[in-house]
């Protein structure tokens, strides 16, 4: 009975938390859009009190429509379209791109970080760490512009197009440069975390005990060391997802990728407030969902994180 009550309480708390988060995201987005609109009218100024009232009213109207499954319509070049339809198509395009980028960053990051940690005091270690510093430090918009210019230069010089400089298709030519840009910083972060964590793990008492029992080096690393990397790597992937979402507008706009980031910028430009709010809400809820799943995975991967019964 206690477990049932505890489960019910957890569900109720989660529902209240989600509702508050939804309202906060919607209100803040409407408030920012209304504030921007205030400076583009006949009487420019903050008009704080009026803006707050308008943002609250718009938020309640939007959430009321959301509950009924009606997000309204957006004014597009091709005509008025249902926001839900555009949102779903854009969401698939953006998170398909993000999924490929983060999966690649995770695989390569664990590989490079593991090599650097296990090949301690070698030149590979220093090379990998220098590259990770460059990856973390390089501005994404600058990397996008440089790669685009290099691609154009290659096409002019050799007369053939190695990769596409823009457009939408799920092939190597169109995915290559956007994926490289979205992979760069997550790859650097995952490599650094893997290197630091694996160095610490290899110095733990249970690793020395495994050696003392005659366990092979490769088995010790794979079975014991890498298993304990999971929580650290998943945490940095979650952080990297938030960063990747923040640079989506830049990448998608530069390379004409029809995803949430590009639609977000175009929605602001065309003053499709409901559309912009719907995009912001979908991104916010996605981050919350990822955080929820990670919190549920941590105790499964690491028994030390399980609550005491």
C-alpha positions in Angstrom: 0.0 0.0 0.0 2.8 2.4 0.9 4.5 1.6 -2.5 1.3 2.4 -4.3 0.9 5.7 -2.5 4.5 6.6 -3.1 4.1 5.8 -6.8 1.0 7.9 -7.0 2.7 10.8 -5.2 5.7 10.6 -7.6 3.4 10.7 -10.6 1.4 13.6 -9.2 4.7 15.5 -8.5 6.0 14.8 -12.0 2.7 16.0 -13.5 2.8 19.2 -11.5 6.5 19.8 -12.4 5.8 19.2 -16.1 2.9 21.6 -16.0 4.9 24.3 -14.3 7.8 23.8 -16.7 5.5 24.0 -19.7 3.9 27.2 -18.5 7.4 28.7 -17.7 8.7 28.0 -21.1 5.6 29.2 -22.9 5.4 32.4 -20.8 9.1 33.3 -21.1 9.0 32.8 -24.8 5.9 34.9 -25.3 7.3 37.5 -23.0 10.5 37.8 -25.0 8.7 38.0 -28.3 6.3 40.6 -26.9 9.2 42.7 -25.6 10.9 42.6 -29.0 7.6 43.6 -30.7 7.3 46.6 -28.3 10.4 48.2 -29.8 9.2 47.8 -33.4 6.0 49.8 -33.2 4.8 53.4 -33.2 5.4 53.7 -29.4 8.7 51.9 -28.7 9.4 51.1 -25.0 9.4 48.3 -22.5 5.7 48.6 -21.4 6.5 45.9 -18.8 3.1 45.6 -17.1 1.2 45.4 -20.3 3.7 43.0 -21.8 3.4 40.6 -18.8 -0.4 40.7 -19.0 -0.3 39.9 -22.8 2.3 37.1 -22.2 0.1 35.5 -19.6 -3.0 35.8 -21.7 -1.2 34.4 -24.8 0.3 31.6 -22.7 -3.0 30.5 -21.3 -4.6 30.5 -24.8 -1.7 28.5 -26.2 -1.8 25.9 -23.4 -5.6 25.7 -23.7 -5.2 24.8 -27.4 -2.4 22.4 -26.6 -4.6 20.5 -24.2 -7.2 20.2 -26.9 -4.6 19.1 -29.4 -4.8 22.3 -31.5 -1.6 24.4 -31.8 -3.1 26.6 -34.5 -1.7 27.6 -37.9 1.5 29.4 -39.0 1.8 31.8 -41.9 4.3 30.3 -44.3 5.4 31.3 -47.8 3.4 28.4 -49.2 0.3 29.5 -47.2 -1.1 28.8 -43.8 -0.2 25.4 -42.4 -1.0 23.5 -39.2 1.8 24.1 -36.7 1.7 20.5 -35.5 2.5 19.2 -39.0 5.4 21.5 -39.5 6.7 20.9 -36.0 6.7 17.1 -36.4 8.6 17.2 -39.7 11.1 19.7 -38.4 11.6 17.7 -35.2 12.4 14.6 -37.1 14.9 16.4 -39.3 16.7 18.1 -36.3 16.8 15.1 -34.0 17.8 12.8 -36.8 20.8 15.0 -37.4 21.5 15.4 -33.6 21.2 11.6 -33.1 23.8 10.8 -35.8 26.2 13.5 -34.4 25.9 12.5 -30.8 26.2 8.8 -31.6 29.4 9.5 -33.6 30.8 11.7 -30.9 30.1 9.0 -28.2 31.8 6.2 -30.2 34.8 8.3 -31.2 35.1 10.1 -27.8 35.1 6.8 -25.8 37.7 5.4 -28.3 40.0 8.4 -28.3 39.7 9.0 -24.5 40.3 5.4 -23.8 43.4 5.3 -26.0 44.7 8.4 -24.3 44.1 7.1 -20.8 45.5 3.6 -21.4 48.5 4.9 -23.4 49.5 7.1 -20.5 52.6 9.3 -21.0 52.7 8.7 -24.7 52.6 11.3 -27.4 49.1 10.0 -28.4 47.9 11.2 -25.0 49.1 14.7 -25.5 47.9 14.9 -29.1 44.4 13.8 -28.2 44.2 16.2 -25.3 45.3 19.2 -27.4 42.7 18.3 -30.1 40.0 18.1 -27.4 41.0 21.6 -26.2 40.7 22.9 -29.8 37.3 21.2 -30.2 35.9 22.7 -27.0 37.3 26.2 -27.7 36.4 26.5 -31.4 33.2 28.6 -32.0 30.7 26.5 -33.9 29.6 29.4 -36.2 33.2 30.0 -37.1 33.8 26.3 -37.8 30.6 26.3 -40.0 31.8 29.3 -42.1 35.3 27.9 -42.5 34.1 24.5 -43.6 31.6 26.0 -46.0 34.4 28.2 -47.5 36.7 25.3 -47.8 34.0 23.2 -49.6 33.3 26.0 -52.1 37.1 26.5 -52.7 37.4 22.7 -53.4 34.6 22.8 -55.8 36.0 25.8 -57.7 39.5 24.3 -57.7 38.8 20.7 -58.8 35.5 21.2 -60.6 33.5 18.6 -58.6 31.5 18.9 -55.4 32.9 16.7 -52.6 30.1 17.6 -50.2 27.0 19.8 -50.4 27.1 23.3 -49.1 23.4 23.3 -48.3 20.1 21.6 -48.7 18.3 18.6 -47.3 18.9 14.9 -47.9 19.9 11.9 -45.8 23.1 11.1 -47.7 26.8 11.7 -47.1 27.1 14.8 -49.2 24.4 16.7 -47.3 25.1 15.3 -43.8 28.9 15.5 -43.8 29.5 19.2 -42.8 26.5 19.7 -40.4 27.4 16.4 -38.6 31.1 17.5 -38.3 30.1 20.8 -36.7 27.6 19.2 -34.4 30.0 16.5 -33.5 33.1 18.6 -32.8 32.4 19.9 -29.3 30.6 16.8 -27.9 33.4 14.7 -29.2 36.0 16.9 -27.4 33.9 16.8 -24.2 33.3 13.1 -24.2 37.0 12.4 -25.0 38.1 14.5 -22.0 35.6 13.0 -19.6 36.5 9.5 -20.8 40.2 10.2 -20.4 39.9 11.7 -16.9 37.4 9.1 -15.6 39.3 6.1 -17.0 42.5 7.3 -15.5 40.9 7.5 -12.1 39.2 4.1 -12.5 42.5 2.4 -13.5 43.9 3.5 -10.2 41.1 2.1 -8.1 41.6 -0.7 -5.6 39.3 -3.2 -7.4 41.3 -2.9 -10.6 44.5 -3.8 -8.7 42.6 -6.7 -7.1 41.6 -7.9 -10.6 45.2 -7.9 -11.7 46.3 -9.7 -8.5 43.7 -12.4 -9.2 45.4 -13.0 -12.6 42.7 -11.3 -14.8 44.0 -10.4 -18.2 44.6 -6.7 -18.9 42.1 -6.5 -21.8 39.4 -8.3 -19.8 40.0 -6.0 -16.8 39.6 -2.9 -19.0 36.5 -4.1 -20.9 34.6 -5.9 -18.0 35.4 -3.7 -15.1 36.8 -0.3 -16.1 34.7 0.6 -19.2 31.5 -0.5 -17.3 32.1 2.1 -14.7 32.5 4.8 -17.3 28.8 4.6 -18.2 27.5 7.2 -15.8 30.1 9.8 -16.6 29.7 9.3 -20.4 25.9 9.5 -20.2 26.1 12.7 -18.2 28.4 14.4 -20.7 26.2 13.2 -23.6 23.2 14.8 -21.8 25.1 18.1 -21.4 26.3 17.9 -25.0 22.7 17.5 -26.2 21.8 20.8 -24.7 24.8 22.5 -26.3 24.0 20.9 -29.7 20.4 22.2 -29.5 21.7 25.7 -28.8 23.7 25.8 -32.0 21.1 24.1 -34.2 19.7 27.5 -35.5 23.2 28.5 -36.7 24.0 25.2 -38.4 20.5 24.7 -39.9 20.3 28.3 -41.2 23.8 28.3 -42.8 23.3 24.9 -44.5 19.5 25.3 -45.2 18.5 22.2 -43.2 14.8 22.3 -42.6 14.8 21.6 -38.9 13.6 23.2 -35.6 16.5 25.7 -35.5 15.9 27.1 -38.9 12.2 27.2 -38.4 12.7 28.9 -35.1 14.7 31.8 -36.7 12.2 32.1 -39.6 9.3 32.0 -37.1 10.8 35.0 -35.2 11.4 36.9 -38.5 7.9 36.3 -39.7 6.4 36.9 -36.3 4.7 33.5 -36.1 4.6 33.7 -32.3 2.6 30.5 -31.7 5.0 28.5 -33.9 8.1 29.9 -32.1 6.5 29.0 -28.7 5.7 25.5 -29.9 9.3 24.9 -31.0 10.7 26.3 -27.7 8.3 24.0 -25.8 9.1 20.9 -27.8 12.9 21.5 -27.2 12.4 22.2 -23.5 10.3 19.0 -23.0 12.8 17.0 -24.9 15.6 18.1 -22.6 13.4 17.3 -19.6 12.6 13.8 -21.0 16.3 13.1 -21.6 17.2 14.2 -18.0 14.4 12.0 -16.6 15.6 8.9 -18.6 19.2 9.5 -17.5 18.2 9.8 -13.8 16.4 6.4 -14.2 19.4 4.8 -15.9 22.0 5.9 -13.4 20.9 3.5 -10.6 20.6 0.6 -13.1 24.2 1.2 -14.3 25.7 2.0 -10.9 24.3 0.1 -7.9 25.9 2.7 -5.5 23.3 5.2 -6.8 20.3 3.1 -5.9 18.2 4.4 -3.0 18.4 2.4 0.2 15.3 0.3 0.9 
